[in-house]
């Protein structure tokens, strides 16, 4: 089962990389400072969505051995939340890569569930 999930994660990573390239190169030219900040935010969120897949694979394969520090858990939670923004944007606004977005939302739920379980189990 682990091999199937890792294969699905690799395919989703490739597809999300394509979505990142399309999203990064198809941004409109900013006309104000807010547009510039939003463009940077979208690029950072796309990168976080790619990192979310890596975090999922590490968590799934190594059974939470890396989540022992509170600061690391906070960073992973922040990255996951930014990745969720892009997944919801792709799913509901852009209607692009719908299956990839749904699978990535499942990855995000898995990561957040593990973080919450570890946080309350160890009471950091």
Steps between C-alpha positions, in 0.01 A plus 500: 500500500789732581632471145165593348465806722857609428435461127182706526691763698769514229240541225325772701838672555568501125152631420521767770839605362333550162223699670766709674673575171171594333393711798833677530530587131139597443474766768377838392733793501459677833379858493517573873692400805220273616511312169874450540453365852220270384718363218779426748247342736371270226852392405588428863172312548573288190841416642336408830258273317798320349663476841177358639541195278856452625383539861226243439742245356743547789223474760339200333822306454680582826203502741546843661859455616580851382225674694658535843559874518227757551656751260520237226134408548406869473696544177348187347151615598563843341626341178199270490253785547657696215485188285131461583440850361636400160307173499173678575583767241560233235190309600240774529629807314727381221336160455837364388660175611189398695606142575847615603347762730270245663788258559713781639219603735499141626877527552446827689236342723740214576780742591281720719348196673848369582615838624198534728541144630868555574435840657239368742677171562829660606345823633784711372 
